[in-house]
Structures are given as structure tokens and as C-alpha cells.
Amino acid sequence: MEETNFTPQPPLSPQPGEPSGAPDAAEHPSPAPAFDRPDGAADFTPPPAAGGETPPVPPVAPPLSPVKQAKKALRRCSNRNSLLLLLLVVGTNLVALGVLMAMKLLGVRMSTTAFDTVANLISYGSLYLVMAPLLLIGNAGQPHKVRTYFTKPKASGKEIAKWTLIGVGLTYGISYVFNFLFTIIQLLFGVELAAPSLVTDTGFANALISFFFMALAAPLMEELIFRGTLLCHTLPFGSWFAIVVVGVSFGLTHMNYQQLFYAIMMGIAAGFVVVKAQSIWPALGIHLSINLIGATQSILAGHIDLSVLTGGGSSRYVMTYLLSKLPYLLPILLLSLLCLAAAVSGFVLFVIEAVNHKDTFRLENPCTVLTPAQKAATYLSAPGTILTLAVMLGMTVCNALGVL
């Protein structure tokens, strides 16, 4: 029914000597207009049914308050984000396991070196075989697509370079701090945590696979998933909230204690520059820089037998061995010094920025009806998020204890 712009007028009083022509209003009050009633219901009586009975009017549910509406939308966003991550974690392992089982059933035989190479390829390949369709699923029905991420940054080259250095530096700084803390914990409690091997097996094929997937494919695909899809889903609930939530999720998906905290720091830094520059390119710069250094060190370390250093051999033998490995040791040492310099300079730049340019860290918050505590509680209480966190945290603990 078309609405009319109508304002009811009070009944006119009859003029002296003129009959009213209407019953007394006090005895027969007229129905109140719909917008004067508490429930806003229209003055409508349903027609009698065929049997002469008046059908009951279905109750009208009161509209949700803005707070409840925001919580409902945030919980839906949380479920969507978390289930995408669960598909990523579970799907990757299922694909890798399925390929290895198929090889075994087919009776594929190969040397140990060849098997290690194939297993390395399957491990990396399964990750991106799962990620590609996840991008399509994650962007379904959303205004943002993959092509929308690669826009020209709304920041100068100088600003992007500065924040890239800050992001890389803070990531390495957090890595040093937590590596030290975990070392202290192991010494104090007499436990030995199982760290993942970040050393690439020798061989050109292994080096090529590791370099391509670790240094190039991983930054691209992971940024599209995390700073692209997941961050865009969560930004309507506050920029800082989205940056932190997606950054923590990024760290947890690594599922090992050694990479957990510096991956969280990198995820937060990458999310911040994406929001500031409104482009995924600066985040790719941070991610590529860190992974490129890590992949290079991993490949070079594969040529060094660390057991020689801890095997109790004579100092002369150890020195001779180290001298023979100088072509690999020197680049590792130089890259380590570069990382340390980046950590120091990035931290200094961050402090200068925080002191002199506080407005830089003020980001948009479209969802002001919820406090940060309410947002966190709502996001973490979503069923899909509870399940995903249980799986990722459980895997992290099991990997640290060497159970898996």
C-alpha cells in the first residue's frame, strides 16, 4: 500500500446553531492513528474467515537494537572468516595426505632424495591448490574481488618505504624477543620444544621449489587471503579491530610456536599499511622482504651440517669444516646482520612516528555502537571461530611438544 504524507487534524467544533451531524466524540472515540500507538501497528481488522471466525494476527517481532544488530553481523563475519581458515588448514593437509597415499597405492618407488623433493613440492603445492578456490569462496557475494586489491597506493613512495622498514624491523624484533624468551623457558623448566625445520634440503630442485613457493607464491597468496579477503570482511567493524584480528589469525595458521608471534606482528604491520595506503602492494613489500631473506637463508643453511658444530669433534676439525663452508656462511652472516639492523632502525622509526605523528595511528571506526571488549567477545564467541581456534591452538601445542 502506498504511504501518504498525512497529518490528522482535530475534528471541527460545530458552529452555534449548527447541528454536529456526528455522534459525541466522548461516547464514540475515533481510533488512534497508527503512528500514535506504542507498537506502530496499523488500524486493520482481518476479514472473517470462511467459517465466520476472525483469524489471529501474527505477532510482529520488535526490531533489534543497534547493538544487537552489530553483534549479529560481527558474529556472522567471524564465522565466515574462521571457517575459511579452517578449510585452509584442514584442506591443505587433506590434499597433501591424499597425494602421498595415492603414490603409495600406485606403488611409486623413488630414492630418498627424490621422495624428499616430491614431498616438498606436495607440501607447498597443496597449500596453493586449496588457497585458489578459497579466494573465490571468500569473495563470493562481496563487493571486493582480487582485482580490487591491486590499486595504486594512496601514499607516497617515501611513506611506503618507511612503513615497509618499520614493518620488517618490528617483525624481526619480535622474533628475537620471543626466541630469547622460549630459550629461557626451556632452560628454566628443563623442556625441549620441537621447532620446525627451516632448512631446505640440498639439491637444485629443492632449492628452486623452496625459493619459488616460500619467497614468491606464499607472500602473494597469503596477502590475498588475509589482507585481501579476511581484512575486507572485517573492516566495517573498525580498522584497528580488523587489523589485529586478522593479524592474530595469520600467526595462528602457522601452527608452530617459533613462527607464531613474529607472524602476528607481520600480519598487523601488513594490515596497517594496507588500510593506510588502501592497496595491497605495501603489504606485499613487507611480506616479500621477510620471506625472501628467510628463503635465501634456508637454502644456504641446507649446505651446512650443524651436527659438526655440536658433535664434539676437535676444534681444528670444526674450524676446517667452517672454512670450507665460507661461501654459504658469509651470506647467512650478512643477512643476519641486515635483519638485526632492520630491527633496530625499524624500532627507532616506529618510536619517532608514534611520538611526532600520533594522528598516523588514528584509523576509521565505522562500528561505534560496540566497545573493543564487546567486539572481541562477540568475535570469539562465534561457533566457527571457537572450533577453528581449538584446532589451530591444539596443532600448535602438539607441534611444540613433538606429538605430530
C-alpha positions as CSV (number, residue, x, y, z in Angstrom):
1,M,0.0,0.0,0.0
2,E,1.4,3.4,-0.9
3,E,2.1,5.6,2.1
4,T,0.7,9.1,2.1
5,N,2.1,12.2,3.8
6,F,-0.9,12.8,6.1
7,T,-1.2,14.6,9.4
8,P,-4.6,14.1,11.1
9,Q,-6.5,17.2,12.1
10,P,-8.7,17.6,15.2
11,P,-12.4,17.5,14.5
12,L,-14.0,20.8,13.9
13,S,-16.4,22.1,16.6
14,P,-19.9,22.8,15.3
15,Q,-20.8,26.4,15.0
16,P,-23.5,27.9,17.2
17,G,-26.9,26.8,15.9
18,E,-25.4,24.2,13.5
19,P,-26.1,20.5,14.3
20,S,-23.0,18.5,14.7
21,G,-24.2,15.7,12.4
22,A,-21.9,13.2,14.3
23,P,-22.1,11.3,17.5
24,D,-20.5,12.6,20.6
25,A,-16.7,12.0,20.4
26,A,-16.5,11.2,24.1
27,E,-19.0,8.4,23.7
28,H,-17.6,7.1,20.4
29,P,-13.9,7.8,20.3
30,S,-12.2,7.5,16.9
31,P,-9.3,5.0,16.6
32,A,-5.9,6.5,17.3
33,P,-3.6,6.9,14.2
34,A,-1.1,4.1,13.7
35,F,1.9,6.2,14.5
36,D,0.5,7.3,17.8
37,R,0.3,3.7,19.0
38,P,3.1,2.1,21.0
39,D,3.6,-0.8,18.6
40,G,3.1,1.3,15.4
41,A,0.5,-1.3,14.2
42,A,-2.0,-0.2,11.5
43,D,-5.7,0.0,12.3
44,F,-6.6,-3.1,10.5
45,T,-9.0,-5.9,11.3
46,P,-8.6,-9.0,9.3
47,P,-11.6,-10.1,7.3
48,P,-13.6,-13.0,8.8
49,A,-12.6,-16.4,7.6
50,A,-15.0,-18.7,5.7
51,G,-16.3,-20.2,8.9
52,G,-17.1,-16.7,10.3
53,E,-14.1,-16.7,12.7
54,T,-11.6,-13.9,12.6
55,P,-8.0,-15.3,12.0
56,P,-5.4,-14.4,14.6
57,V,-3.0,-11.6,13.8
58,P,0.6,-12.9,13.8
59,P,2.7,-11.1,16.4
60,V,5.2,-8.6,15.0
61,A,8.8,-9.1,16.3
62,P,10.3,-5.9,17.7
63,P,13.3,-4.7,15.7
64,L,16.7,-5.5,17.0
65,S,18.6,-2.7,18.8
66,P,21.7,-1.3,17.0
67,V,23.9,-3.1,19.5
68,K,22.3,-6.5,18.8
69,Q,22.3,-5.8,15.1
70,A,26.0,-5.1,15.2
71,K,26.8,-8.2,17.3
72,K,24.8,-10.4,14.9
73,A,26.7,-9.0,11.9
74,L,30.0,-9.3,13.6
75,R,29.3,-12.9,14.7
76,R,28.4,-13.8,11.1
77,C,31.7,-12.2,9.9
78,S,33.6,-14.1,12.5
79,N,32.1,-17.4,11.4
80,R,32.8,-16.7,7.8
81,N,36.4,-15.7,8.4
82,S,37.1,-18.6,10.7
83,L,35.5,-21.3,8.5
84,L,37.7,-20.1,5.6
85,L,40.8,-20.6,7.8
86,L,39.6,-24.0,8.9
87,L,39.1,-25.0,5.3
88,L,42.6,-23.7,4.5
89,V,44.2,-25.7,7.4
90,V,42.3,-28.9,7.0
91,G,42.1,-28.8,3.2
92,T,45.8,-28.3,2.8
93,N,46.6,-31.3,5.0
94,L,44.0,-33.5,3.3
95,V,45.3,-32.7,-0.2
96,A,48.9,-33.5,0.8
97,L,47.9,-36.7,2.6
98,G,45.7,-37.8,-0.3
99,V,48.5,-37.3,-2.8
100,L,51.0,-39.2,-0.7
101,M,48.5,-42.1,-0.1
102,A,47.8,-42.2,-3.9
103,M,51.6,-42.5,-4.6
104,K,51.8,-45.4,-2.1
105,L,48.8,-47.2,-3.5
106,L,50.2,-46.9,-7.0
107,G,53.5,-48.4,-5.8
108,V,55.6,-45.4,-6.8
109,R,59.2,-46.0,-5.9
110,M,61.9,-43.4,-5.8
111,S,65.1,-42.6,-4.0
112,T,65.1,-40.8,-0.6
113,T,66.4,-37.6,-2.3
114,A,63.7,-37.8,-4.9
115,F,61.0,-38.5,-2.4
116,D,62.1,-35.5,-0.2
117,T,61.8,-33.3,-3.3
118,V,58.4,-34.6,-4.2
119,A,57.2,-34.3,-0.6
120,N,58.4,-30.7,-0.5
121,L,56.6,-30.0,-3.8
122,I,53.4,-31.6,-2.5
123,S,53.6,-29.7,0.8
124,Y,53.8,-26.3,-0.8
125,G,51.6,-27.2,-3.8
126,S,48.7,-28.4,-1.7
127,L,48.6,-25.1,0.1
128,Y,48.1,-23.1,-3.0
129,L,45.7,-25.7,-4.6
130,V,43.5,-25.0,-1.6
131,M,44.1,-21.3,-1.4
132,A,43.0,-20.6,-5.0
133,P,39.4,-21.8,-4.6
134,L,39.2,-20.2,-1.1
135,L,39.7,-16.8,-2.7
136,L,36.7,-17.4,-4.9
137,I,34.6,-18.7,-2.0
138,G,35.7,-15.9,0.3
139,N,34.9,-13.2,-2.2
140,A,31.5,-14.6,-3.2
141,G,28.8,-12.0,-2.8
142,Q,31.3,-9.3,-1.7
143,P,32.0,-6.0,-3.4
144,H,35.7,-6.7,-3.2
145,K,37.4,-9.0,-5.7
146,V,41.0,-9.9,-6.3
147,R,41.4,-7.2,-8.9
148,T,40.3,-4.5,-6.4
149,Y,43.2,-5.2,-4.2
150,F,45.9,-4.1,-6.7
151,T,45.1,-0.4,-6.7
152,K,47.6,2.4,-6.8
153,P,48.7,3.1,-3.2
154,K,47.3,6.4,-1.8
155,A,50.7,7.2,-0.2
156,S,54.0,8.5,-1.4
157,G,56.9,6.2,-2.2
158,K,58.7,7.6,0.8
159,E,55.9,6.8,3.2
160,I,55.6,3.3,1.8
161,A,59.4,2.7,2.1
162,K,59.3,4.0,5.7
163,W,56.5,1.8,6.8
164,T,57.9,-1.2,5.0
165,L,61.1,-0.8,7.0
166,I,59.1,-0.3,10.2
167,G,57.0,-3.4,9.5
168,V,60.1,-5.6,8.7
169,G,62.0,-4.2,11.6
170,L,59.2,-4.8,14.2
171,T,58.7,-8.3,12.8
172,Y,62.4,-9.2,13.3
173,G,62.5,-7.5,16.7
174,I,59.5,-9.6,18.0
175,S,61.2,-12.7,16.6
176,Y,64.4,-12.0,18.6
177,V,62.5,-11.3,21.8
178,F,60.3,-14.4,21.7
179,N,63.2,-16.7,20.6
180,F,65.1,-15.4,23.7
181,L,62.0,-16.0,25.9
182,F,61.4,-19.5,24.6
183,T,65.1,-20.3,25.2
184,I,64.8,-19.1,28.8
185,I,61.6,-21.1,29.3
186,Q,63.2,-24.3,28.1
187,L,66.3,-23.8,30.3
188,L,64.2,-23.0,33.4
189,F,61.7,-25.8,33.1
190,G,64.0,-28.4,31.5
191,V,61.8,-28.9,28.5
192,E,62.7,-29.1,24.9
193,L,60.3,-27.6,22.4
194,A,60.2,-29.1,18.9
195,A,60.9,-26.3,16.4
196,P,60.1,-26.7,12.8
197,S,62.9,-27.3,10.4
198,L,63.5,-24.2,8.3
199,V,66.4,-25.7,6.4
200,T,66.0,-26.6,2.8
201,D,67.4,-30.0,1.7
202,T,70.3,-29.8,-0.7
203,G,69.7,-30.1,-4.4
204,F,68.8,-27.7,-7.1
205,A,65.2,-28.9,-7.4
206,N,64.6,-28.4,-3.6
207,A,66.2,-25.0,-3.7
208,L,64.1,-24.0,-6.7
209,I,60.8,-25.3,-5.1
210,S,61.5,-23.6,-1.8
211,F,62.5,-20.3,-3.4
212,F,59.5,-20.1,-5.7
213,F,56.9,-21.1,-3.1
214,M,58.4,-19.5,0.0
215,A,59.7,-16.3,-1.4
216,L,57.2,-15.6,-4.2
217,A,54.0,-17.6,-4.1
218,A,53.5,-17.5,-0.3
219,P,53.5,-13.7,0.0
220,L,51.2,-13.2,-2.9
221,M,48.6,-15.9,-2.0
222,E,48.7,-15.2,1.8
223,E,48.2,-11.5,1.3
224,L,45.3,-12.1,-1.0
225,I,43.7,-14.3,1.6
226,F,44.5,-12.4,4.8
227,R,44.9,-8.7,4.0
228,G,42.6,-9.0,1.0
229,T,39.6,-11.2,1.7
230,L,39.6,-11.5,5.5
231,L,40.6,-7.9,6.2
232,C,38.0,-6.5,3.8
233,H,35.3,-8.7,5.5
234,T,36.2,-7.3,9.0
235,L,36.9,-3.6,8.2
236,P,33.3,-2.4,8.7
237,F,33.7,-3.2,12.4
238,G,36.7,-0.9,12.9
239,S,40.0,-0.7,11.2
240,W,42.2,-1.4,14.2
241,F,39.9,-4.3,15.3
242,A,40.2,-5.8,11.8
243,I,43.9,-5.4,11.6
244,V,44.5,-7.1,15.0
245,V,42.0,-9.9,14.4
246,V,43.4,-10.8,11.0
247,G,47.0,-10.4,12.2
248,V,46.4,-12.9,15.0
249,S,44.7,-15.3,12.7
250,F,47.6,-15.1,10.3
251,G,50.0,-16.1,13.1
252,L,47.9,-18.9,14.4
253,T,47.6,-20.5,10.9
254,H,51.4,-21.2,11.0
255,M,50.7,-23.6,13.9
256,N,54.1,-23.6,15.5
257,Y,55.4,-21.7,18.4
258,Q,58.5,-20.4,16.7
259,Q,56.7,-18.5,14.0
260,L,53.6,-17.6,16.0
261,F,54.4,-14.2,17.4
262,Y,56.5,-12.7,14.7
263,A,53.9,-13.8,12.1
264,I,51.3,-12.0,14.2
265,M,53.5,-8.9,14.2
266,M,54.0,-9.1,10.5
267,G,50.3,-9.6,9.9
268,I,49.4,-6.5,12.0
269,A,52.1,-4.4,10.2
270,A,50.9,-5.5,6.8
271,G,47.3,-4.9,7.7
272,F,48.1,-1.4,8.9
273,V,49.8,-0.3,5.7
274,V,47.0,-1.8,3.6
275,V,44.5,0.4,5.4
276,K,46.7,3.5,5.2
277,A,47.6,3.1,1.6
278,Q,44.3,1.4,0.5
279,S,46.3,-1.0,-1.5
280,I,47.8,-4.5,-1.1
281,W,51.1,-3.5,-2.7
282,P,52.8,-2.2,0.5
283,A,51.9,-5.4,2.4
284,L,53.3,-7.5,-0.4
285,G,56.5,-5.5,0.0
286,I,56.8,-6.3,3.7
287,H,55.9,-10.0,3.2
288,L,58.2,-10.4,0.2
289,S,61.2,-8.9,2.0
290,I,60.9,-11.2,5.0
291,N,60.2,-14.3,3.0
292,L,63.0,-13.6,0.5
293,I,65.5,-13.3,3.3
294,G,64.2,-16.4,5.0
295,A,64.2,-18.5,1.8
296,T,67.7,-17.5,1.0
297,Q,69.0,-18.3,4.5
298,S,67.1,-21.6,4.4
299,I,68.6,-22.7,1.1
300,L,72.2,-21.7,2.2
301,A,71.8,-23.4,5.6
302,G,70.9,-26.7,3.8
303,H,74.6,-26.9,2.7
304,I,75.9,-26.8,6.3
305,D,75.9,-29.8,8.6
306,L,75.1,-28.3,12.0
307,S,75.9,-31.6,13.7
308,V,79.6,-30.9,13.1
309,L,79.3,-28.0,15.5
310,T,77.6,-30.0,18.2
311,G,79.2,-33.4,17.6
312,G,82.1,-32.9,20.0
313,G,84.8,-33.0,17.3
314,S,88.2,-31.3,17.7
315,S,88.3,-27.6,17.4
316,R,90.7,-27.9,14.5
317,Y,88.3,-30.2,12.6
318,V,85.4,-27.8,13.2
319,M,87.4,-24.8,12.1
320,T,88.5,-26.6,8.9
321,Y,84.9,-27.5,8.2
322,L,83.6,-24.0,8.7
323,L,86.3,-22.5,6.5
324,S,85.2,-24.9,3.7
325,K,81.7,-23.6,4.1
326,L,82.5,-19.9,4.0
327,P,80.7,-19.4,0.6
328,Y,77.5,-20.3,2.5
329,L,78.3,-19.0,6.0
330,L,79.2,-15.5,4.9
331,P,75.9,-14.7,3.1
332,I,74.0,-16.1,6.1
333,L,76.0,-13.9,8.4
334,L,75.5,-10.8,6.3
335,L,71.7,-11.4,6.0
336,S,71.6,-11.9,9.8
337,L,73.3,-8.6,10.3
338,L,70.9,-7.0,7.9
339,C,67.9,-8.3,9.8
340,L,69.4,-7.0,13.1
341,A,70.0,-3.6,11.5
342,A,66.4,-3.6,10.2
343,A,65.1,-4.5,13.7
344,V,66.9,-1.6,15.3
345,S,66.2,1.0,12.6
346,G,62.5,-0.1,12.3
347,F,62.0,0.2,16.0
348,V,63.6,3.7,16.1
349,L,61.4,4.9,13.2
350,F,58.3,3.5,14.9
351,V,59.1,5.4,18.1
352,I,59.7,8.6,16.2
353,E,56.4,8.1,14.3
354,A,54.5,7.4,17.5
355,V,55.9,10.5,19.3
356,N,55.8,13.0,16.4
357,H,52.9,11.8,14.3
358,K,50.2,10.4,16.6
359,D,47.5,11.1,14.0
360,T,49.0,8.4,11.8
361,F,47.6,5.7,14.0
362,R,44.1,7.1,14.1
363,L,42.1,4.9,11.8
364,E,38.4,4.8,10.9
365,N,35.9,3.0,13.1
366,P,32.5,2.7,11.4
367,C,31.2,0.5,14.2
368,T,31.0,2.8,17.2
369,V,28.0,1.1,18.9
370,L,30.3,-1.7,20.3
371,T,33.2,-1.2,22.6
372,P,36.5,-3.0,21.8
373,A,35.8,-5.5,24.6
374,Q,32.3,-6.2,23.1
375,K,33.8,-6.7,19.6
376,A,36.4,-9.1,20.9
377,A,33.9,-11.1,23.0
378,T,31.4,-11.3,20.1
379,Y,34.0,-12.3,17.6
380,L,35.5,-15.0,19.8
381,S,32.1,-16.4,20.8
382,A,31.1,-17.4,17.2
383,P,30.9,-21.2,16.9
384,G,33.0,-21.4,13.8
385,T,35.7,-19.3,15.5
386,I,35.7,-21.4,18.7
387,L,36.2,-24.6,16.5
388,T,38.9,-23.0,14.4
389,L,40.8,-21.7,17.3
390,A,40.7,-25.1,19.1
391,V,42.1,-26.8,16.0
392,M,44.9,-24.3,15.4
393,L,45.9,-23.9,19.1
394,G,45.8,-27.7,19.5
395,M,48.0,-28.2,16.5
396,T,50.4,-25.5,17.7
397,V,50.8,-27.2,21.1
398,C,51.1,-30.7,19.6
399,N,53.8,-29.5,17.2
400,A,55.7,-27.8,20.1
401,L,55.6,-31.0,22.1
402,G,56.7,-33.1,19.2
403,V,53.5,-35.1,19.2
404,L,52.9,-34.6,15.5
